[in-house]
Amino acid sequence: MQNQAEPVTTEDRTGTQEVRSGYGVMPGSEFPTAIYFSVAGAFAWMLAAAWLAFGTNAGTDLDLAMVTVLALVFLGIPTIMHHTAATRYRSVPKPIAGFLSSQVDTATGWMPARQAWLEVMLIPLALALAATLIGGVYVIGA
């Protein structure tokens, strides 16, 4: 059974009504699945680099275990929410090839999808690279 409601309109001070953006759309459907997997992969890379570099010391095992649990929660809650919403909305995944040649609507306006993917990946990749470099310096110095 599909649970699609009529679009909700909002009214501003001048009395103009417009349809609320994104209402009735599957949460997370603005990006293809590959983008979400790339973010999860970057966080997995960061955790693997931290475990490989710092997991040999018994004093850091508890710290790394807590970081791993927090990362699983951080990635798990949105995944569970997506699967819960998928039972209510019919959604066809976007193919990555079509997405890369499209535009994405952001809070600051439209931007090329490739640029949006880069902006989404910037922080996870920077963290993964930093974990790798810091871990490498730690291992070489030890």
C-alpha positions in Angstrom: 0.0 0.0 0.0 1.4 3.4 -1.0 1.2 6.2 1.5 1.5 9.2 -0.7 -0.1 12.4 0.6 -1.1 15.5 -1.4 1.6 18.1 -1.6 1.6 20.5 1.3 1.6 24.2 0.4 3.2 26.9 2.5 1.9 30.5 2.6 4.2 33.5 3.0 3.3 36.9 4.5 2.0 38.2 1.1 -0.4 35.3 0.8 1.5 33.6 -2.0 1.3 29.8 -1.8 3.9 27.5 -3.1 4.4 23.7 -2.9 6.8 22.7 -0.2 10.0 21.4 -1.8 10.7 17.7 -1.4 7.4 16.8 0.2 6.4 13.2 -0.7 9.9 12.4 -2.0 11.9 9.5 -0.6 14.6 10.9 1.8 18.0 10.4 0.3 16.8 9.9 -3.2 18.5 13.1 -4.4 21.8 11.2 -4.8 22.5 7.8 -6.3 23.4 4.9 -3.9 27.0 5.1 -5.1 27.5 8.4 -3.4 26.3 7.1 0.0 28.6 4.0 -0.4 31.5 6.2 -1.2 31.0 8.2 2.0 30.7 4.9 4.0 33.8 3.6 2.3 35.8 6.7 3.2 34.8 6.3 6.9 35.7 2.6 6.7 39.1 3.6 5.3 39.6 6.0 8.1 38.7 3.4 10.8 40.9 0.8 9.1 43.9 3.2 9.0 43.4 4.0 12.7 43.1 0.4 13.8 46.1 -0.6 11.8 48.3 2.2 13.1 47.1 2.5 16.7 45.4 -0.8 17.4 48.7 -2.5 18.5 48.7 -0.6 21.8 46.5 -2.1 24.5 45.7 1.4 25.8 44.1 2.6 22.6 41.9 -0.5 22.0 39.0 0.8 24.1 39.2 4.2 22.4 39.2 2.7 18.9 36.3 0.4 19.9 34.3 3.4 21.0 35.1 5.3 17.8 34.1 2.3 15.8 30.8 2.0 17.6 30.1 5.7 17.1 30.9 5.4 13.4 28.5 2.4 13.1 25.7 4.4 14.8 26.6 7.4 12.7 26.2 5.4 9.5 23.6 2.9 10.7 20.8 5.3 11.8 20.5 7.0 8.4 20.6 3.6 6.8 17.8 2.3 9.0 15.8 5.5 8.4 16.2 5.0 4.6 15.0 1.4 4.7 12.1 2.4 6.9 11.1 5.2 4.4 11.5 2.8 1.5 8.6 0.8 2.7 6.3 3.8 2.3 7.6 5.4 -0.9 8.2 3.9 -4.3 11.6 5.0 -5.4 13.7 4.1 -8.4 17.4 4.5 -7.8 19.2 7.1 -9.9 21.8 5.6 -12.3 25.2 7.1 -11.6 25.8 7.9 -15.3 22.7 10.0 -15.6 23.3 11.7 -12.3 26.8 12.9 -13.2 25.6 14.8 -16.1 22.7 16.5 -14.2 22.4 19.4 -11.8 21.7 19.3 -8.0 19.6 21.8 -6.2 21.3 23.0 -3.0 20.6 25.7 -0.5 22.8 28.1 -2.4 21.4 27.2 -5.8 22.0 24.7 -8.6 25.4 23.1 -9.1 26.8 20.4 -11.3 26.3 16.9 -9.8 30.0 16.1 -10.0 30.8 19.2 -7.9 28.1 18.2 -5.4 29.6 14.7 -5.1 33.0 16.3 -4.5 31.6 18.5 -1.8 29.9 15.6 -0.1 33.2 13.6 -0.2 35.5 16.3 0.8 35.4 15.9 4.6 35.3 12.0 4.7 38.2 11.8 2.3 40.2 14.4 4.2 39.6 12.5 7.4 40.6 9.2 5.8 43.8 10.8 4.3 44.6 12.4 7.7 44.2 9.2 9.6 46.4 7.4 7.1 49.2 10.1 7.2 49.0 10.5 11.0 49.1 6.7 11.4 52.0 6.4 9.0 54.0 9.0 11.0 53.2 7.2 14.2 54.2 3.8 12.8 57.5 5.1 11.3 58.3 7.0 14.5 57.7 4.0 16.8 
